[in-house]
């Protein structure tokens, strides 16, 4: 699995915009120590926390994880080459390289028991769909809640408030896709 220097990328983007760690932290309402620890790669932020910090630059998650444009587009990826873009109780492993020209993002997601995308529903531009491979996933879309098991699927416009939560005693594996890429 490829590792990304999240701290180095964040520091580079912040410095390119002439911001101090303190100024960026103030803009996004987090402690200065949070930005410092992330830039030193001493902590891995959740996807939500990283998005909040990047909003202060402003830089989208997709742009942040994009690789150099001169990298050729590959068609095949071994399991260990899927890029981890979320560490913690929810793992998001992106299929393919980040590329601003891409219009589709596919993920292999793994939710630990009880893992949740958060109490505040997600809302963004585009569409998303997924298929549960194993475990059970509670999906809430605009207040409508369903528990999905292996083989069950979801598809909806992402502007509708939505939330995901693993239910049951085992991890939940999902393959999902969204357009446009959201991170």
Secondary structure, DSSP 4 states (H G I P E B T S, - for coil): -----HHHHHHHHHHHTT--HHHHHHHHT--HHHHHHHHTTSS---HHHHHHHHHTTT--HHHHHPPPTTSPPPS---GGGSEEEE-SSEEEEEES---TT---EEEEEEEPTT-BS-SSPB--SSEEEEEEEESEEEEEETTEEEEE-TT-EEEEETTS-EEEEEESSS-EEEEEEEES---
